[in-house]
Amino acid sequence: PLELWPESAGPLPAGELALLVAFWVAPPFVLRLLFLLGRSLREVLMSSGAAARLGFASVPASGKDTAAATAATTEVDGSEAAEAREHRRLVVREAARCRSQEVAARGLEIVAAWYGDRELLANASMESGTQGIIDVTDCLMAKVRLSRLHISDAPKSTLLGFCSPSQGSETLALHIRYRFGGVEHERTFGDTE
């Protein structure tokens, strides 16, 4: 049998045991207290408006508030489209690198990709820069790995470099023209496909 405290060591020293338990319990307890203190301080600052005067960004208290806070922030400063343009600009080099690898391997090459209103995608000439449609070719090409493109079924406007190009449109879609093994294909996906 396994002995946790051998009898030859004598009685269990209560003082040392209490100290050991205190060291074991204290760190999580202290961390929890610090977390709660920081959270309540943030709520007080946000409710009083002091955070805005001090230059702190609004950070939601929980994960379920994240989407609402993001939408409110975007609505307030109207920078969603500018942020998406900046993201598209930043992925150009990565897209070029992925494209050169895929072309060399005759793998998946995104020739062109547009995101916007489904009706506009069907009726418009994509090269003309139609209002309500954004070019997301580089955003998707940068996501290609080993001739595969994996994107979630979440709304495409949440992807890096994407934004809702037409306010109030409920029929958003992603149209992709791609080349695989030297053969060109086209496909249109719904916003949550």
N, C-alpha and C positions, 0 to 999 in steps of 0.2 A: 504494500500500500504506500501511497505517496503522502509524505508528511509535509504540511505547509509550515509548521513551526515545531521543530524537534523538541522533545521533552528535555533533552540535555541542555538546551539553551535557557531553560528556566521559564518562569511565567511571562506571558506576553506583556511587554511594557506599554501600558495604556497611553502614556504621554507621547511616546514616539509614534504609536499607531494613530493617535488623534492628529498629530502634525502631518503624517503621511496622507491621511484622508483630506486634511485641509488643503494641502498642496495639490491634491488630485482634483478637488472640487472647485477651488478658487479660480483658476484660469477661465474655464467656460462661463462661470458666474460673472466674473469681472467683464469679460468680453460682451456678454449679454447686456449687462448694465450700461456699458459704454455705447452699445448699439442703440439701446432705447433712449439714452440721454441725447445722442446725436440726432436721432429721428425726431424727438420732441423739440429740440432746439431748431431744427430745420423747419418744422411745421410752424413754430412761433415766428421765425424770420419770414417765412413765406406769407403768413397771414397778416403780418404787420407791414409788409412791403419793404422791409429793411434789406432783404436779399437783393432786390432790384437796385436799390441805392448803392449797395456795396459792390455790385457788378457780378453777383453770382447768378448762374443759370438756374432755371427752375428744373428741379429733379423730382420725378414722381416718387412717392413713398413706397409703392408696391408695383409689381409687374403688371397687374391688370390695369393700372392707371397709365402705363407707358404709352399705349396707343392714343389715349385721349390727350395726354400732355403733348405728344408729338404733333397731333393734329392741331391743337390749340397754338402751339409755337409756330407751326407752318402758316396757320391762318393769320396770326398776328403780324409776322414779318414778311409773308408772301415770298419766301425764299426757296420753296420746294423745287421749282423749276430750275432756279440758279444752282442749287445744290446738286441736282441731278446732272445738269450740264457739266459741272465741275467734276463729278464722279466719272462721267463719260470721257472727259479730257484726261483724267488720271489713268484710265485703263488702256489707253491707246498703245503704249509700249508693250504691255503684257499681251494684248490682243495680237500685235504684230509678231511677237515671239511665238505665241501658240499657233498662229496662222502658218508661220514658216515651218514649224515642226510638223503640223498636220499635212501641209502640202507636200513636204518631202516624203512623208509616209503614205501619201494618197489616202489620208484619213478624212475626218469630218472637218470641213471648212465652211464657216458661216459666210456666205457670199453677201447677203443683205438681210437685215431684220428690222421690222418696224413695229411700233406699239401705238395703238390708238383706237379710235372708234371703229368698230367692225365694218360699218357701212362706208366710212371714208376709205378704209383699207381696200375694200372691194372695188370702189369706183374711181379712186384717184391714181394719178401717176406718182409713184413714190419718189422719183428723183427730183420732183419739182419743189419739195419742201412744203407739202400741204399743211395748212394750219390744223392742229388737232392730231397730228401724227409725229412721233419722234423716231429718229434713227437710233437703234440700239444694237447695231451690228457688232461694234467693238465690245460692248458689255457682255454679249453672249459668247463671242469668240474667246474672250479672256477666261471664260468658265469651262471651256472645252479641255478635257483631260483624257488622254489615251483614246481619242476618237469618240468620246462620250460627252454629252451635255446633260447635266443633272440640274434641274431647277424645281423648286417646290411647287405644290399646288396652291400655295398662298397667292393672294392677288399679286399680279406682276408689278404693280406700282410700288410694291415694297422692296423690290430687288434693287441692287446697287446700280445707279445710273438711270433708273426708270422713275417716272412720275406720271400722274394722271394728266395727260395732255389736253383733255377737253373737260372742263368743269361740268358736272351733272350728267355725263354720259354713263349709261349703265351697261352698254354693250362693248366693253373694251376687249381687244383681242391682240394677239401677237402673231405677226405674219413673218415666217422665216423662209428664206431661199438659201439652200445649202448644197454643197457638193460633197459626195461621199464616193470614194473609189472612182473618181473621174466623171460620175454621173450627177447631173444637177436635178434637185427636187425642190418642191415648194409645199409648205403646209401652214395652215392657220390654226392657232390654239386659242381657246377661250381664256379669259382672264384668270380663271382658277383651275385650268387643266394642267 
